[in-house]
Amino acid sequence: MFGTVTLALLEGFLTTLKLFGLTLAIALPLGLLISQGAMSRIVVLKYPLKFIIWIVRGTPLLLQLIIIYYGPGIVMGNPLWGAGDGGRFIAALVAFSINYACYFAEIYRGGIQSVPVGQYEAGYVLGMTKGQIFRKVVLLQVIKRIIPPMSNEIITLVKDTSLARIIAVYEIIWSGQSFIKSDGIIWPLIYTGAFYLIFSGLLTVAFHRLEKRLEFFR
């Protein structure tokens, strides 16, 4: 029985990992772009992005999942994401990517604005362009400064993937809960916690090592 449960949970955990990995791959660069737009001097870009960030950060991710999945079908009369498991997964990925991109954008903004203005000025004196200053002088310092808050958000993402079950994405919590209905046992659901703890622990170790490697910026 234990082996059967473990295999079922591993199948659900693969979906969790897929959702987690793809969300990071999209949200990390998207968050940087949003932060740049929100800090720009272009009013028609800056304020709409700030408004979107405010809406996304001020409403529950669960609500965003439901609206993004069901909303297009209700409004347009035709499911935007397609039918079946693939459509539900894409909708969940879009919701998670937008949500976390907005949170990452604020973390990026804080990190960028924490770099002393004098370093930008020194770069200009050396004849560097704004892009070169950002890539060669600012970026690594920003990474060092944002690792603690970014690691917290990424570990939170690991747990938030469980919310995808609200639109019937077959992730690990769904797998564990299915045994309550089929076999009348609850320990597989509790067992899912071990998967989250191990994965979160590995991420914590990885971020700690990354912080150590960037200590020369102190």
C-alpha positions in Angstrom: 0.0 0.0 0.0 2.8 2.4 0.9 4.4 1.8 -2.5 1.2 2.5 -4.3 0.6 5.7 -2.4 4.2 6.8 -3.0 3.9 6.3 -6.8 0.6 8.2 -6.9 2.0 11.1 -4.9 5.1 11.2 -7.1 2.9 11.5 -10.1 1.1 14.4 -8.5 4.4 15.9 -7.4 5.7 15.9 -10.9 2.8 18.2 -11.9 3.7 20.4 -8.9 7.3 20.6 -10.0 6.3 21.3 -13.5 4.0 24.2 -12.4 6.7 25.5 -10.0 9.5 25.4 -12.6 7.5 26.9 -15.5 6.2 29.7 -13.2 9.7 30.6 -12.1 10.9 30.5 -15.7 8.2 33.0 -16.7 7.8 35.1 -13.6 11.4 35.9 -12.9 12.2 37.7 -16.2 8.6 39.1 -16.4 8.9 40.5 -13.0 12.1 42.3 -14.0 10.4 43.8 -17.0 7.4 44.9 -14.9 9.7 46.5 -12.4 11.6 48.4 -15.1 8.3 49.6 -16.6 6.9 50.6 -13.2 10.0 52.7 -12.5 10.1 54.3 -15.9 9.3 57.9 -16.6 6.8 56.9 -19.3 3.5 57.8 -17.5 1.3 55.6 -19.8 3.5 52.6 -18.9 4.3 53.4 -15.3 0.9 53.9 -13.7 -1.0 51.1 -15.5 1.7 48.7 -14.3 1.6 50.0 -10.8 -2.2 49.6 -10.8 -1.9 46.0 -12.0 0.7 45.3 -9.3 -1.7 46.8 -6.7 -4.6 44.6 -7.9 -2.6 41.4 -8.1 -0.9 41.9 -4.7 -4.2 43.0 -3.0 -6.4 40.1 -4.0 -6.1 36.3 -3.2 -4.3 34.1 -5.6 -7.2 31.7 -5.3 -9.6 34.3 -6.6 -7.2 35.1 -9.5 -7.1 31.4 -10.4 -10.8 31.1 -10.6 -11.2 34.3 -12.6 -8.5 33.5 -15.1 -9.8 30.0 -15.6 -13.5 30.6 -15.8 -13.6 34.3 -16.7 -12.8 34.0 -20.5 -15.3 31.2 -21.0 -18.1 33.2 -19.3 -17.3 36.5 -21.0 -16.6 35.1 -24.5 -18.7 32.0 -24.4 -15.7 29.9 -25.4 -13.0 28.5 -23.2 -9.7 30.3 -23.9 -7.4 27.7 -22.4 -8.9 24.7 -24.1 -10.5 21.6 -22.5 -9.1 18.9 -20.4 -6.0 18.7 -18.1 -3.9 20.7 -20.5 -6.2 23.7 -20.5 -6.5 23.7 -16.7 -2.7 23.5 -16.3 -2.2 26.4 -18.7 -4.7 28.6 -16.9 -3.0 27.8 -13.6 0.4 28.6 -15.1 -0.9 32.0 -16.4 -2.4 32.9 -13.0 0.7 31.9 -11.0 3.1 33.6 -13.5 1.2 36.9 -13.3 0.8 36.8 -9.6 4.4 36.0 -8.8 5.8 38.3 -11.5 4.1 41.2 -9.7 5.6 40.2 -6.3 9.0 39.7 -7.9 8.7 43.1 -9.6 8.4 44.8 -6.2 11.4 42.8 -4.9 13.4 43.8 -7.9 12.4 47.5 -7.5 13.5 47.5 -3.9 16.8 45.9 -4.8 17.5 48.3 -7.7 16.6 51.4 -5.7 18.8 50.3 -2.8 22.0 50.6 -4.9 23.7 53.9 -4.2 23.2 56.6 -6.8 27.0 57.2 -6.7 27.6 53.9 -8.5 25.5 55.0 -11.4 27.3 58.3 -11.5 30.7 56.6 -11.5 29.6 54.4 -14.4 28.6 57.5 -16.4 32.0 59.1 -15.6 33.7 55.9 -17.0 31.7 56.3 -20.2 29.4 53.4 -19.7 25.9 53.4 -21.0 22.8 53.0 -18.8 22.4 49.3 -19.9 26.1 48.5 -19.3 25.9 50.0 -15.8 22.9 47.9 -15.0 24.4 44.7 -16.3 28.0 45.1 -15.1 27.7 47.2 -11.9 24.1 47.0 -10.5 22.7 43.6 -11.4 24.9 41.4 -9.2 24.5 43.7 -6.3 20.8 43.6 -6.8 20.8 39.8 -6.8 22.8 39.8 -3.5 20.2 42.1 -1.9 17.1 40.4 -3.1 18.1 36.8 -2.4 16.4 36.7 1.1 13.0 38.1 0.1 13.1 36.3 -3.2 13.9 32.9 -1.6 10.9 33.4 0.8 8.6 34.0 -2.2 10.0 31.0 -4.1 9.5 28.7 -1.2 6.0 30.1 -0.8 5.4 29.3 -4.4 6.2 25.6 -3.7 3.3 25.5 -1.2 1.0 27.8 -3.3 1.0 25.3 -6.2 -1.5 23.3 -4.1 -4.1 26.0 -4.8 -4.2 24.8 -8.4 -6.4 21.9 -7.3 -9.3 24.5 -7.1 -9.5 24.2 -10.9 -8.9 20.5 -10.8 -5.2 20.4 -11.7 -4.0 17.0 -10.6 -1.1 18.1 -8.2 0.2 16.3 -5.1 -2.5 17.4 -2.6 -5.2 16.2 -5.1 -3.3 12.9 -5.2 -3.2 12.5 -1.5 -6.8 13.6 -0.9 -8.0 11.0 -3.5 -7.2 8.2 -1.1 -9.7 9.6 1.4 -12.5 9.1 -1.0 -11.3 5.8 -2.5 -9.8 4.0 0.5 -11.0 5.9 3.5 -7.5 6.7 4.7 -6.0 10.1 5.5 -2.3 9.3 6.0 -1.4 9.8 2.3 -2.6 13.4 2.5 -0.4 13.9 5.6 2.4 12.1 3.7 2.4 14.8 1.0 3.9 17.2 3.7 7.1 15.2 3.5 7.5 16.0 -0.2 7.0 19.8 0.5 9.4 19.7 3.4 12.1 18.0 1.5 11.8 20.2 -1.6 11.6 23.4 0.5 14.7 22.2 2.5 16.7 21.7 -0.7 15.7 25.1 -1.9 16.7 26.7 1.4 20.2 25.0 1.2 20.6 26.2 -2.4 19.7 29.8 -1.6 22.0 29.7 1.5 24.9 28.6 -0.7 24.1 31.3 -3.2 24.2 33.9 -0.5 27.6 32.7 0.6 29.0 32.9 -2.9 27.9 36.5 -3.2 29.2 37.7 0.2 32.1 39.5 -1.5 29.6 42.4 -2.2 29.6 43.3 1.5 
